[in-house]
């Protein structure tokens, strides 16, 4: 339950959400151009790779797939939250060990 209360995890998730919004706005500004959604796909890469693994290698996603983009944003933000929580937990554990260690 501790990772859910992570400030670092929340910060990472918020930054990932901002990256999604920026990539989507860029996509909407360049809609109809060649590779307009490439930035959006790169931001959603953890989701795309996970779905490709789960589906056996075939998964398509474009900037027009609203539900897939929403799922990608939620998945990636949750992943960033968990990674941030794990990093915060590790940093706190290292700090506790450093404080407990007797100085010579």
C-alpha positions in Angstrom: 0.0 0.0 0.0 3.0 2.3 0.5 3.7 2.8 -3.3 0.2 4.2 -3.7 1.1 7.0 -1.3 4.3 7.8 -3.2 4.9 11.5 -4.0 7.6 10.5 -6.5 5.2 8.1 -8.2 2.5 10.7 -8.4 5.0 13.2 -9.9 6.1 10.6 -12.5 2.5 9.8 -13.4 1.7 13.5 -13.8 4.7 14.1 -16.0 3.7 11.2 -18.1 0.2 12.5 -18.4 1.6 15.9 -19.5 3.7 14.1 -22.1 0.6 12.4 -23.4 -1.3 15.6 -23.7 1.6 17.4 -25.5 2.0 14.5 -27.9 -1.8 14.4 -28.6 -1.9 18.2 -29.2 1.0 17.8 -31.6 -0.8 15.0 -33.4 -4.0 17.1 -33.7 -2.0 20.0 -35.1 -0.4 17.8 -37.7 -3.3 15.5 -38.5 -3.3 14.3 -42.0 0.4 14.6 -42.4 2.8 11.6 -42.9 3.7 10.1 -39.5 1.7 12.7 -37.6 1.1 10.3 -34.7 4.7 9.0 -34.3 5.3 11.1 -31.2 2.1 9.8 -29.7 3.1 6.2 -30.4 6.5 6.7 -28.9 5.0 8.1 -25.7 2.6 5.1 -25.6 5.5 2.7 -26.3 5.2 0.7 -23.0 1.5 0.1 -23.7 2.1 -0.8 -27.4 4.9 -3.3 -26.6 2.9 -4.9 -23.8 -0.1 -5.3 -26.1 2.1 -6.7 -28.9 3.5 -9.2 -26.4 0.0 -10.2 -25.1 -1.6 -10.4 -28.6 1.3 -12.4 -30.1 2.9 -9.7 -32.2 -0.1 -8.0 -33.9 -1.3 -4.7 -32.5 -2.1 -1.6 -34.3 -2.7 1.8 -32.8 -3.1 5.3 -34.4 -3.9 8.7 -33.2 -7.5 8.2 -34.2 -8.0 5.3 -31.8 -9.5 7.2 -28.8 -10.2 4.2 -26.6 -6.7 2.7 -27.2 -5.1 6.1 -26.5 -7.1 6.4 -23.2 -6.1 2.9 -22.2 -2.4 3.7 -23.2 -2.5 6.8 -21.1 -3.9 5.0 -18.0 -1.5 2.1 -18.4 1.6 4.3 -18.8 0.7 6.6 -16.0 0.0 3.7 -13.7 3.4 2.2 -14.7 5.1 5.5 -14.1 3.4 5.7 -10.7 4.6 2.2 -9.7 8.2 2.8 -10.9 8.3 6.1 -9.0 7.0 4.4 -5.9 9.6 1.7 -6.2 12.4 4.3 -6.7 11.1 6.3 -3.7 11.0 3.1 -1.6 14.6 2.2 -2.6 15.8 5.7 -1.8 14.1 5.7 1.6 15.6 2.2 2.4 19.1 3.4 1.4 18.7 6.5 3.5 17.5 4.5 6.5 20.5 2.2 6.2 22.9 5.1 5.9 21.5 6.7 9.1 21.6 3.5 11.0 25.2 2.8 10.1 27.6 3.7 12.9 30.2 6.3 11.9 33.8 5.3 12.5 
